[in-house]
């Protein structure tokens, strides 16, 4: 993630709003619309303040055949590697203030859906490049991730989106194993769900890079749970976030979170 931007956060909130069953009319009511006959300004205002960095991010070195390489290769290759330079991403330990306010009131159900979408984003959200693969994760001080907050949230989400699946991966370890463990978990998810060969797309619930370009409905999210590093894997209902071609094989998590492709290697 190169920077924290309010439009990016609005986009994530909008994604969660749709996952939770917000209608087109409610979405326009909350986020505004550019439709010719129903153009309107956004009712909600999202602002990022007091962003501070903690040092300078340094590119991560990895082998292309390692679990970490499996996770990070496309991040390094993006824009011909233009972001994979010192200072090209936000370093761990950065902080920012997210301010959400309203220009005007919205209907009760639209407000309730937005409030839950915001809670989802603060507990399970992420930002930036490869955010569906566990990069760009953050922690909210007001609503930190705990086992209890997670279980409560998932119960609320399933009340509005019955086709939402979520669970913990098998990995329980140290924070310096996260990247390796995320790559390993991604390998497990990919079993039977190939990304396709270069130039040839293979649309699945895990997304595709072209023909059609489709973001993944399955997200990996690193979390701290009882002082241990863990990984939550969740999947949004296919009909809410995927095009028709990518719905084949959904839901990927119907039988639970798949085992990792390999267990994390020794710490670096």
Residue, then its C-alpha position, 0 to 999 in steps of 0.5 A: x500500500x503506497x498511501x492511505x486515501x479516502x477514495x480507496x476507503x470509500x471503495x472498500x466500504x461500498x464493497x462491504x455495503x453490497x456484500x451485506x445486501x444494500x440495494x442500488x437505491x440505498x447505495x446511491x442514498x449513502x454514497x451518491x450516484x452519477x446516474x443521469x436521471x438520479x445524480x446525487x452527492x454522497x451523504x457520507x463523508x470519509x476523511x483521512x487525517x494525521x497520517x504518520x509513517x514509522x521509518x521507511x519501507x524497504x523491499x522484501x527479498x524472496x525466492x520466487x519458489x518460496x511461499x513468500x514469493x508465491x504471495x508477493x511476486x505479483x506485487x513486485x511485478x506490478x507496474x514493472x516493479x515501480x512500487x518495489x523500491x525503498x519508500x514505495x509502500x507504507x511501513x509497518x507501524x504507520x498510523x492514521x485517523x479515519x473520520x466519518x461524518x454525514x451531510x444528511x440523514x439516510x433511511x434507517x436500513x441504509x444507515x444500519x447496513x453502512x454501520x455494519x459495513x464500517x465495522x466489517x472494514x475496521x475489523x477485517x478490512x485491508x487496503x492497497x495492492x493485493x489486499x485480498x491476499x493479506x497485504x495492507x492489513x491494519x488494526x483499529x484501536x477503537x475496535x481491535x480484533x479479538x476472538x469475541x469481536x470476530x465471532x460477533x461480527x460474523x454472526x451479524x454478517x451472516x444475518x444479512x448475507x447468509x452466503x458469507x463464509x469465514x474461518x481461521x486457517x491452520x496457521x498459529x505462529x509468530x508475526x515474522x512468519x505471516x508472509x510465508x503462512x499467507x503464501x502457504x494458505x494461498x497455495x492451499x486455496x488455489x488447489x483445483x482453482x488455477x489462475x490460468x496461464x499468462x494471457x489466458x484467464x481462468x475465472x474462479x471465485x479467487x479472481x482473474x487478471x484478465x478476460x474478464x478482470x475480476x477481484x477475488x471474492x475470497x480474502x486472506x486477512x492476517x490477525x492477532x488473536x491471543x498474542x498469536x499470529x493467525x489468518x482469517x479467510x473469508x468469502x463474500x457471496x458470489x452473486x454479490x461481488x462476482x461476474x457470472x463467469x467467475x461464479x463457477x466453483x463458488x463458494x470456495x469455502x463451502x467445506x471450510x478453509x482448505x489446509x495450507x499448501x505447505x506449512x510455514x518455513x523457518x523464520x527469516 
